[in-house]
Amino acid sequence: MSMDTVPAGPDGSGSDGVLADGVLADGAGPRVSAGTPHPFGATPVPGGVNFAVGSSVATAMDLVLMRPGDGGPVAEIPFDPGHRVGDVFTMTVAGLVPGRFHYGYRVRYADGTRSPVVLDPYARELAGSGGWGRRPRYRSALPPAGFDWGASRPPRVPADRLVVYELHVRGFTRHPSSGVRAPGTYAGVRERIPYLKELGVTCVELLPVFEFDETDNTYSSPATGEPLRNLWGYNSVGFFAPKADYAADRSPGGPTRELKSLVKELHEAGIEVVLDVVFNHTAEGDHRGPTQSFRALDEAAYYLLDADGTPLNLTATGNTVNCNHPVTRALILDCLRYWVTEFRVDGFRFDMASVLARGTDGALLDNPPLLEAIAHDPVLAHCRLIAEASDAAGSYQVGSFPAYGRFAEWNMRYRDAIRRFLLGHPGSAAEFAARLTGSPDLYPDRGPMASVNYITCHDGLTLADWTSYDRRHNEANGEGGLDGIPDEDSDNCGHEGPTDDPDVLRLRGRRTRTALLLLLASRGTPMLLAGDEFGRTQQGNNNAYSQDGPLGWVDWDLLDGDGARTALFTRRCLELRRAHPALHRPRHPRGPGRPGCPYPPVSLHGEQPWRPDRSPSARLLAAVLCEPVPEGGFDCVFLAANTGPQERTLLLPPAPDDTRWCLFADTGAGPGREVFAVGGEPPLDGARFTLAAHAAVLLVARPRI
């Protein structure tokens, strides 16, 4: 690729007549002057654009300007050494207009070599993707400014009312059954907001929306030989740029506007937006990967390297971001602030967050500067901060993550405990009792809402598949079926995979609804995986990152039939959760209870009141949860689960004075009788209740009339 080099003149101006028409506002050549070193990236200023890029290893730097239409070269402008401030190269180019040019940087080194043209780490959009599934030729871009937020404001959902719904932007509406006008896009998700609101979720957690290369996958389909995609996007190319191919509007600034519109409309529906962010590794990979940006600008600042300069691989992806290096720490903080201020997102879920707790030598730190800075940053003060408290190098910090009073955690111990309890593993009842009540052993000071409770997430089996497969079925991923989690404590209920056997289907449905009832009645922050509420399947694939097809997409046709039954069950459980403070207590109880409450905050029972089965073989867990309410009185519910193969008869604890137990849900009952509308629960007759095998029941105390 050849292009003109435009030297800066003595007065700071460049040669005339070099830039093609359309790049500069007046069609003339670049007029260059001293810039400002902050903020980094390309920033509109009066009459032009300021560029600032940092590198401690560069002896010189060039700004490369390109045509927006085809990325063709226009000019290569050296940064004037006299305009350098510390390690920051800066200039202002007059006449440039956002949306009418693309750009990159070329780094020059002391040994006389130079880098290829690389991306701006602070680029606000990346152009050149060519459309979904085509190999990108990325270029940095500056989108036009301006977006009308109107009267929209973040909903600021109270912590105890947060219900998280994890979804993938493309997979959520790409299936033809979604019925949206722009499937697989931000706009497509917007069309599904009424469904989310009706379901009762109050927060969507979007799988990565930072620009990534979906063609970055070395595996092919065993069935067709076609290259597989990297659907999930855990391979960030640009931290400040929204994924362009998730936008129906591909014009300059279109991806930014469309994602902002999604955030705006979710907020107007009372739903928060949390982004799943990947700061632990990048798409540059190890020494065999592409040089896109960070490696050329300052590899030792941005990545953990061994003594030989080889990237440390603590993420199983080829490289590990040097998160606590001051340069990288500043970039991550700038990125989070940008998404909060410019896109008004409500928080972040940090992928492999234990990497963010590692020092510049790769060791875990007791007091990680980055996490402390995020927790105390005033711009991020109202953000949800959620950590995946582990990494691929053996760190497991669930309950001990450096939270600084701010971070919640994906509670993997909850996931494992509920699965093992539902399958009747030895000792699982006692473990799940602690998870049900908000994991006070893990979060004694942070409180129940620090525990993000979940059964399934994008990484693993769906809930329907958890009841349908004993083992993973990942052959379609092209990795010999050996990728993904080896053992998920799943059970196929008597038949591996699809079946017409009514007994198997009945048991699968019962276990699914039992799991959902326990999840949504647990104290803490519940999280649902998109489609679990109506039986979404990946046919046993528990690592569907590469399945850009029906396996990886949500099939909305499943909302018919039995899927509608489970969706109604989920919606009513969420209604119940909102209505009952005993289920969403924001703090762990201190002491035996409060005056006026007929029961302690948590009391455990068994087949007889006050006599829980504490043996390792216990398969029955029963509890009364009781909470005073601000207007006076109390809220009281009874929850019991039988994970054994035989029915159990329970003598119920007495309902509080002047109340009686009313049946909200019995997952062992038949269609139409397994869940009732909130406020319309029928009263029970008698003091005994027969609980079916693999079933759960939830009773509410209602005043006698």
N, C-alpha and C positions, 0 to 999 in steps of 0.2 A: 504494500500500500504506500503510495507516495502522496505527499501533501506539502503545501508550502510552509516554510518556516518564516514567521513574521518577527523580526527583531524589534525590540522596543527602541524608539529613537531617543535622542537626548532629552526631549521634553516629555518622554513617557508615552508618546503616541506611536501607533504602528503604521506600516505602509498602507496606502490607500489601494482600493481596487482588488483586494485579495479575496475577500469573502463573497460567496455567491449571493445573488439576490434572494431575499427572504430570510436570511439568517440575522442580518442587522436591520434595524428599523428603517434606516435611511439608505440601505444598499451600499454604503461606503465601507471602507476597511475598518479594522478594529482600532479604537482609540483607547490605549491602555494607560492607566494611572495607578498610583499606589492604592492598595486596598487596606482592609482592616482584618486583623487576625481572628476576630471572633464576631459572629458565630462561624463554625466550620461549615463547609459545603458551599453551595451556590445560593446566594441571597439577593433578591431584588433590592436595588438601591435607586435613588433618583437618577434617571437617565441611563441605567444599565444594570449590570449584575456584578456583585462582589464574589470572588472565589477565594477560599482559604482551605489549605490542606496541610496537615502536619506530617513530618517524617524526620526522624533523627538520623537516618542512614543515607538520605539523599544529599548529594552535593549540589544538585540543580534539579529543576522541575519544569515541565512544559505543560501548558494547557492545550488540549487538543479539541478543536471545535469541529462539529460534523453537521451535515444536513439532517433535518428531522425526518425527511421522507424515506431516505434509503440508507442513512448512516454514512453517506459518502464523505470523504475527508474534505475539509475546507481550509483549515489553518492550524499550525502548531506554534503557539506563542510562548516563548520562554518567560518564566517568572523573573522579573528584575531582581538580582541579588540585593540591591539596595532597598527593596520593599519587603525583604524577609524579616520576620520578627521571631527571634529565637529559632525554633524548628518549624515554624509555620511559614509556608510560601503563600503569598497573597497578592492579588491584583484586582482592579476593577476594570471591566471592559464596558465602555459606553456603547449604547445602541442595541444591546442584546435585549430580547423580549422573551419572558418565560413562555414556554410552549413552542417557540420558533427555532430552537437549536438543541442539539445534543452535544455532549462533551465527555471528556475523560482526561486522565493525567498520564504523562510519561515520566518515569523516575530515572534520574541519571546518578550513577554511583562513582565513587572515587577511583575505581579501577578502569574507568572509561566505558563501561558497559551501560546499557540502558534497558529498562523494562519494556514489555509490550504496553500498549495503551490499556490502562486499568481504570476501574470504576472508582467513583468518589464514594468513600464509606458513608458519607452523609447525603447521598443522592436521594431526593424525595420521590422520584419515580425512576424506574428502569425501563427503557424502551428496547425494542429489538427482539422481542420474544418470538415473533412470527406466527403466533397463534398456538393454542394448546397442543402439545405433542410434537412440536417442531423444535429442532435444535436452535436455541437462542443465540443471537449475537448482541449481547447486552451493551447498551450505551446509557450513560447517566443523563437524566433529564430533569428540568425544573418545571413543574406544572404551573399553569396560570393560577394566580391567587384568587381567593374569594369563594365563599360558600355561605348561603343564607341559612343559618340555624334557626331563624325565627324565634319563637318563644320557647323552643325546646330546651329542657334542662335535664341533667342527670337525675334519675329517679331516687337515688340514695336510699335504696331498700334497707330497712333495718336488718342488722346482722342475723337476728333470729328468724327472719322471714325469707332468707335467701334459699332458693332452690335452683341449683345449677343444672344446665342442660348442655352437654358437650356435643357439638356438631361440627361437621366438615363442610365448608362452604360449597364445594363442588358436589360432593357426594350427597348432600342433603336434598338437592332438587334436580340432579342430572338424570335420574331415571325418568323415562317417559310418563310414568304414572303420577309424577308430581303435578303435572298439569299447569306449570307456570310458563310464562311467555319467554323467559330467558333462563332456561335450565342451566344449572351449574354455576350460577353467578351470584354476586352480592344482591343484584336485583331479584333473582329467584328466591333467595332467602327472605327478602322483604315481602314477597307475596305470601309467604307462609307465616307471617307474624300473627295473623288472627288465630291460627292453629295453636301456636305457642302460648298465646294469651289465654285461650280457652282451656288448654291443658293445665295451666296454673304455674308454669315455671316463671321465675323472676330474674333469671340471669342466664344468658347464653355464653358458653365458653367456646370460642372459635379455635379450631385447630389452626396451625400457622397460616397467617396471611401476609407475612413478610415475603418479598419476592424470592422465589426459588425456582430451580430448573427441574421440571418434572421428567425431562429426558435423562436425568442423571441416575441411571440404574443400569447395571451391567448384566442383568438377567433377562432372559427371554421366556416367552410362554412355551411350555413343553408341548402344548396342544397345537399351536399355530406357528411357532418360531418367531413371532413378532416381538419386538422389544417391549418390555414391561415399563410402565411409568412409575415415578415416585409420587404417588397420589397424595400422601399426607403432607409432604413439604417440610420435613424436619431436616432441611439442608439449606439454610438461609444464604442468599446471595447478597441481599441488601436489607439492612435492619430498619431503614427509614422509608422504604418503598413498599406500597401495597402490591400484592400479587396482581399483575396486569391481566392475566388470562382468567381471573375470576370476575372480570368486568365485562358486561355487555357493551358498555361505552368504551371504545378503545381510542378515542380521540385524545389529544394532549390534555392531561388532567382528568380524563374520564374515570380511571380506576380510583383516584382520590375522591372525586365527587360521589361516585357510586357507593364506596364504602362509607363515606360520611353520611350519605342518605340512609343507609342501612342502620347506622348507629342512631341517627336522629329518630327514625321511625320506631326502632326498638324502645328508645327512651320514652317516646310519646305513648307507647303501650305499657309503660311501667316496668320494662325489662332492661336490666343492666347488661353491659358487654365486657367480658373478660377475654383478653387475648392470650393464647398459648404461645409463649415466646421462647426462642431457642438461642440462648447466648453461650451454650457450652461448647459448640463446635460450629463450623461453617462448611459451605460447599466446596471450599478449596481443598479439603482433604489433606492427605499427607504429601510427601515430596513428589508423588506421582500425579497429583491432582492439578487442576488448572490454576494459573496465577490470575486471579480476578481483581484483587484489591489489597487486602491486608498483607499478604505475603510480600508484595512488592514494596509497600510503603514502610513497613517496620515489623518484620516477621517476629523478632524476639520480644517485641512489646505486645503483640496481639496473640501469640501462641506460646504454649509451654513447649520447650525444646529440651532435649537431653544434651549431654556434654559435647556430642558430635554435631549438634544442630539439627537433629532429626526430631520431628514432631512427636511429643508424647501422646499416646492414644488412650486416654482414660474414659472415652465415650463410645468406643467400639465403632467409630466412624472415620478414623484416620487422623484427626487432630483434636486438640483441646484448647479452648480459648483461655488466654492468660487473664482471667477476669479481674484479678486483684493487682495487676500492673496499673500504675496511675493513669497511663494513656488510655488503656482499654476500659478501666473503671469510669473514666470521664465520658467515653463514647457511650457506654451502656446507660449511664444516667441521663445523658443528653437524649438518647433514644426514647427512654421511658417518658421523660418530660414532653418530648415531641408528640408522642401518641396521646398523651393525656390532654395536652393543650390544643393540638391541632385537630385531633379526631374525637376528642372528648370520651375516650374509652374509660371504663370504670375500674379497671384493674388488670392484673397479669397473673397467669399461671406459668411458673418458671420450670421448663423442662430440665430434667437432671440437675436440679438446683444445688446439689452438693458440690458440683464443679464450681459454683459461685462462691463456695466456702474454702476453696483451695488457694494456697499461696503461690508465689511465683516459682516455687520449687515443686509444686504439685501436692504438697502435704496439706491436710486439713488444718484450718486455723481455728483457734478458740474464739477469736474476735475478728471475723473477716471484714475488712474495711468496706468492701462493696455492699454487703448486706446491711451493715450498719448505716451506710450512707443512704441506701434506698429506704430503709425503715424510717429515717429521720428527715428525709428530704421534704421541705415544705410544699413543693409543687405536688408531690405524691401523697400528701397527708391523708386524703380521703380515698385512696385507691385500695381495692382488694389486692392483697399480696398472697399468693398461694404457691407453695413449694412442692415439687416432686422431690421428696427428701432422700434422694439416693442418686447414684451414678453407676456407670458400667465398670468402675474400678473397685467395687466392693463396699463403697460407703453406703450405710443404711442409717439414716438419722431421723427416722420416724419417732416423734416424741422428744427428740433432742436437737432438732434443727436450730441454728442460731436465729431466733425469731425476733429478738428485740421488741417483744410485745406486739408485733405487727403481723408476722407471717402466720397464715393458716397452712395446713399440710394436707395433701392427698394421703388419707390414712390407709395405707396398705395393710396394716394390721386389722382394720375393720373389714376390708375386702376378704382377707384370708379367713378371719374368724367367722363371718356369716356363711361363707361357702362351706367351711368344715362343719359348722353347726348344722346346717341344712342337710348335710350328708351323714350326720351322726358320728363324727370322729370322736375318739376318746378325749375327754377333757375340754371339748369345744363349748359346752353349755356355760361353764364358768367364764371362759374367755369372752364369749359373746355377751354375757351379762354386762361386762365392763364396757364393751363397745356400744351396746344398746343405750347405756346411760351417759354417753358422751365422752368416753375414755378418760375418766378422771385420773387414772394412773399415768396417762401420757401427757395430759394437758391440765395439770392441777391449777395453774395460775392463769393460763390463757383462756380457759373455759371451753365449753362444749363446741362453740362455733369455730374453734381452731381446727376441729376435726372435720375434714371433708369426707363424708361417708359415701362409699360407692361399692357396688358389686362388680360392675363392668365398666370399662372405658374403651377408647379406641384401640388400645393395645391389649389384645386378647380376644377371647370368645365373646360373642353377644350373649345376652341373657337367654334367649331362646336356644342358642347353640350350647350353652352351659347345661341345659337339661336334655340335650339331644346327642351329645358326643362324649365318649370316654377319652378320646385322644384327638390331637390336632390333625387336620387334613389340609396341609399347606402345599400340596404338590403343584398347584397352579402358580406358585411363586418362583418356580424354576430353581429352587435350592435343594432339591432332593427331599423335600418335606421335612427337613431338619431344622428349619428356622422357627422362630417364635418360641413362646413359653412351653417347655416340655410337659409340665403337669399343672393343670389349672383346678385341681380338685373338682372336676366335673363328673357328671353321671348321666348316662344316656337313657335312663328310666326303662331299660330292658331291650332297647333296639338302637343300633348305631345308625344315626341319620334319619332321613324321611321315612315315614311309615303311615299306614292307614289303620293300624291296630288301635281300637278305641280305648283300651285300657292304658296303653302307653301314652296316648295323647292326653287322656284325662289326668294322668299323673304329672306329665310335663306342665300342663296348664296350672295344676294345683301348686306345684313347686314354684313356678314363675310368680304366681300371685302371692304366695307366701313370702317369697323373697322381697317383692315390692312392698308388701305391707310392713315387714320388719324394717326395711330400709327407711320408709317414709314415716315410721313411728319412732325411729331412733333419734335420740338427742344429738345434735351436731348439725352440720350443713349437708343435706343430701345432694348427690349428683346422679343424674340419669344420663345414659348414653342414648343419643338420638335413635329412635326406632325401637328401643327395648320395650317401650310401652305398648307396642302392637306386634311384637314377635319378629322383628327384623332378624334375618339369618345371613351368615356368610358361609353356610354349608360346611361349618367346622373349621374354616380357615381362621387361625388366631393371630395372624400377622399380615393383615390385608393391606399393608402400606402400598403394595404394587398392583392392587386390583382396581384399575380404573375401568370398571364395568359393573354389571349387575351385582357381583359379589361385594364390591366396595360402595355401592350406592344404596340409598334408602328406597325400598320398594313400597310405595304408598298404597298399592293394591291390597297389602296385608291389613290395612285398616278395616277391610270388610271381614265378615265372619268372626272367627274367634279373636282376631286382632282387635276388632271393635270392642269386644267384651273386656279384654285386658286394658285397652285404652280408657274405657269408662271406669274400670276399677282404679287405674292410676289417677285419673282426674279426681275421683271422689276421695281417694287417700290424701291427695294434696289439699283438697278442700277441708278435710278433717284436720290436717296438720295446721292449717291457718287458724282454724276455729278453736284449737285446744292448746293453751299455754303450757300444759303439762308435757306436750310433745316437743316444744321448741324453747325450752328453758335456756336463757342465754348464759347462765352462770351455774357452776357446780354448787350443790347445796352445802351449807355449813351448819353442822349440828343436826339434830334429829327432826327438825321441822319447825313450823311456825304456829303460833296460837291460832286456833280456829280451823286448822287443817285436820281432818279426821285420820289421815295417814301420813307417815313420813314422806319426804320427797320421792324416795324409792324404797319399795319393800318387795322382797322376793317370796314366792309361794311355790307350791307344788300341787299334787293331787289334793292335799289338804292345805287350808290357809296357814301361812307362816311356817310351813314345813317344806322348804325347797329341797330338791334332790341335789346334793353336793358331791355325789359320787362321780368318778371319772367317766362312768358309763351313762351318765344322765342324758336323756334325750327329750326332756320336758323342761321348758323354761317359762315361768309365769311371773309377772310383776304388776304391781299397782304403782302408777306414777301420779303424784298429786302435787298441785301447785296453787298457791293463793292467787287471786286475781285482784287487780287494783281497785275495782269497784266494790270489793267485798265478796266474801265467800271463797270458793275454791273450784278448781277444775280437777277431775279425777277420771283416769282411764285404767282399764285392766287389759293387759296384753298377755297372751299365752301362745306358745308354739310347741307343737309336737312333731319332732323329726323322726320318730320311730315308725316301724311298719304296722303297728296296731293302734287302734283308737284308744284314747284315754278318757276316763271320766273324772272331772274336776269338781270338788266341792268349792264353790266360789267364795272368796273373801266377802264379808258382808258389805253391801253398798252403804255409803255414808248415810247418816240419819236424814230422813225426809227425801231420800233419793232412791232410785232403783236402777239396776243395770239394764242398759238397752244395747241391742246388738247392732254394731256398725258393720262389721265384716266377719265372715267365716269362710275361709278359703276352701274348706272341705264341703261346702254346700254346692248345690247345682246352680246352673245359670238362672239369673234373676233373683237369687237368694244369697249370693256370696258377698254383696256389698249394698248398702242402703244410702240414700241421700242424707247429707248432714242435716240434722234437725228432724229427720223422719225415721230414726232408728226405732224398731219395734221393741217394746219391753220384753224381758225374759220372764218365763214362768218357772218358778222353782229356784232352788239354790244350787242345782247341779247342771253341768254342761258336758256333753260328750263331744270331744274334739277328735276329728278324724286323723288318720295317719298322714304325716307330711303336710299338716295343715296348721293354720294359725287363726286366732280369734282376737278381735278387739271389741271391748265393751266400753261404753261411756256411761257415767253416772248422770242421770237426768232427774230433775225434781219430780216428785210424785204429784200428780194432778188430781 
